[in-house]
Amino acid sequence: MTIVIGFEGSANKIGIGIIRDGEVLSNPRRTYITPPGQGFMPSDTARHHRAVILTVLKEALDEAGIKPQEIDCVAYTKVTVALVARTVAQLWDKPLLGVNHCIGHIEMGRLITKANNPTVLYVSGGNTQVIAYSERRYRIFGETIDIAVGNCLDRFARVIKISNDPSPGYNIEQMAKK
C-alpha cells in the first residue's frame, strides 16, 4: 500500500489530497475569490494560500485518518507550494516529488476512469488544449491562442455570482441541467 499526500496551489485554489493506492482519502481545498471583473494578483493569492495552508493540511490528515508517519511520499505542483511541501517532506523524512499541474489532472482522470492512452481535451483556467501521450511524454496537439475556455467560465461565474466551490465550471454545468 502506497500513501501519497499532494499539495496543489497553481491558481486561486489551494488543496491537499491524500491518496492510498488510487483511492482518494481526502481532498480539502480553499479558494481565493476576487471581486467580479478582477483577476488574481499573485501576491494576494499567495497571502491567502499562506493563511489557510496549515488548516487545510490538518483537515486532509484528519479526514483521511492518516498520521504523517504513514505517508510514503510528498508530491506538489511545482513552484507554488514547493516551500510547504519541501518543509513537510523534511519534517516527516519523506521523499519529495514535483508534479506538473496539467499532467496531474490528466493522470487523475486516467486513474478515475481507467482510460488507457486517452486523447484529452484539457480545459482549465489558463489552458484549453488537445493532449495525448506520444513517444514517452505528453504532447500538445492543439490549443487556443486567445482566452482559455476555463478562464472564460471563471469570469462568467464571477460576473453572475456563481460559487467557486468546488469549481465554477461544475456549478455552471449543474445550473444548465436545471
Secondary structure, DSSP 8 states (H G I E B T S, - for coil): --EEEEEE-SSSEEEEEEEETTEEEE--EEE----TT----HHHHHHHHHHHHHHHHHHHHHHHT--GGG--EEEEETTTTHHHHHHHHHHHT--EEEE-HHHHHHHHHHHHHT-SS-EEEEE-SS-EEEEEEETTEEEEEEE-SSS-HHHHHHHHHHHTT---SS-HHHHHHHHHH-
